[in-house]
Amino acid sequence: MPFLGLKNVVKSFGVHSAVRGVSFDAEAGEFIVFVGPSGCGKSTLLRIIAGLEELSEGSVFIDGRDVTHIAPAERQVSMVFQSYALYPHMTVFQNMAFGLEMVNTSKVEIERRVRETARILQIENLLERKPKQLSGGQRQRVAIGRAIVRSPKLFLFDEPLSNLDADLRTQMRVEIAKLHRDLGVTMVYVTHDQIEAMTLADRIVVLNDGLIEQVGSPSELYDSPANIFVAGFIGSPKMNFFKAEVGSVGRDELVLASPTLLNGKAKLAAKTNSRLTPGEQVTIGVRPSALILDPPQPILAMTAEVSENLGGETQIYGRTPAGDPVVWLAQGRPGIEVGSTLRLGAAKTYLFDHRGKAL
């Protein structure tokens, strides 16, 4: 039996449904990341798991037990919020010990747990300080430590790093990955940051408008997106999309027609075309990193408009003669001048049907 189970979970606020029938299972020890645009239901779903939101329909199971109507304190779950929510008048030690004191844990056990957790998080020298004396990263470590000392069965993180600067986010991301490895506890993590999702997750759950679009490993979602939404959401910069029409279908190749394409058409090698018919409307997808400058068989022309030097890479933004926006992620510094016309090919292309489903 899965360690965490969501069965047909629905959450409505009046006439608005924030979560619309979500079912999902996670195994013990997995690191699950919920991603999606603002308002997609990811934080609401996390609060339902924690018991902080009462669901409208469905069930929640943790470690084989139906906790749908169990109080949050009895679910053996710890949650780390975006805001640190530390008590300003208490020391770090007192903040971390407070939850244990509320359940009448012995002083000896509190001392042991707090100091062991402080050692794991490398905040042993901060135990006598108050929150106002700490940096943002240190406060977040304390908030995580307060969750660890309770020895929960399940950790829930609600965008815990979004208040930190870029360097601290990177550092804390590494620390959370180490923490998961060392504790081996199931973790569910909500974020809008793709780097966090791709680097931390065993599996990613992509949510959109209260529904799950796709579940899979970071590599699966990046390499084999189920639809246009996932293809455009996973990956930065996002995938380029171009409308096209099926011209002819062969056994191993496909001819597509579009004013966006060079010479109005392109011949592509295809794994299977059994579901396509001439005249069908499709969408071509190409990741910016898959575009190639001046290949033997270019498929796009682009006029360069903006070039961003990222050090080891360069992002070049432009438009095709038909006016479609294109982003090319080039290795190094190719020295492209604004206004120049580029002929681009693609190392790999994706195809989606008129409903947006991956072909």
C-alpha positions, 0 to 999 in steps of 0.5 A: 500500500502507498505511504501517502494516498489522495483519492478523488480529492475535491476542495471548493470555496463557494462556487470555485473549485480549487482542487477538482478530483485529484488522485495520487499515491506516493511511496515511503521515502519519496520526495514529491514536488507539486508545481504549477502556475499560481492558483492551480491548487498546489498549496491547497492540496498541501494544506489538505494533506496537513489537515489545515483545509477540510476537503469537500470530497474524497479521502486522504491516507497516510501510512495506511490510515484514513486521516480524512477526518483526523485532526492535524496534530494527530496526523504525524505530519510536520509543515514548513511554511513560506514565512518562517513563523518563529516566535520572536521572543523565544530563543532558537532552542525554545522555538524548536522545543515548543512543539515537544513541550506542548505534547509533554515530552520530557526535558531530557528527550527535548534536549536530545532531539533539539541538539541532534537536530541542530547538529544536522542543520549546523545551527548548534552555535545559534541555539541561544540567539533570537530570530531577529539576530539570524539571517534569512537562511538561518531562520529557515533552518530553524523553521525546518529544525522545528519540524524535524524534532517532532519526528514526523512520518511526513514532511510538507514544505510550502514554498520554503525558499521563496523569501531567500535570495538566489545564493541562499536558495541554492544553499538551502536546496542542497541542504534539503536534498541532504536532509531527505537523504539522511532522514529517509522520510517522505517529503511533499514540496510545493514550489513555483521554481523549476530548478527546485522541482527538477533538482529535488524531486523523485517525482514531479506532480504538474497541476493546472486548474485544480487537476493533475496534468502529468506525474513523472520523474524530472527527466520523464516530464522534460523528455516526454511531456504528455501535452502542450501545458507540461511541455511549456511549463517544464523547462526554462526558457520554455519550449517554442511552439509553432502551428502547422498542418500535416501535409503528407504522412510516410512510414518514417517521415512527416511533411508539415506545412506552416508559414512559420517554417522555412520555405513554408514546409519541413520534412521531419523524421518521425517515430510513428504517424499512425494517428495523423492524417493529411490536413490535420492541425498540429503544433510543433514544439522545439526546446530552445536548447535543441535549436542548431545554427546553420545545419544542413537542413534548416527548418526555421528562419529567425531575426534576432531581436535581443541577446542575453549573455549568461556567461556559459550560454546565450539566450537569443530572442527573435521572430520568424518572418511570420511573426512567431516568437522564437528563443534559441539557447546557444552554448557559449557566446556566438556573437549574434548581432541584433537584426541578423537573420539566423537559419535554425534546425532542430536536434529534436522536435515534439508534435501535439494534436489539435487538443494539445496532446503529445503525439 
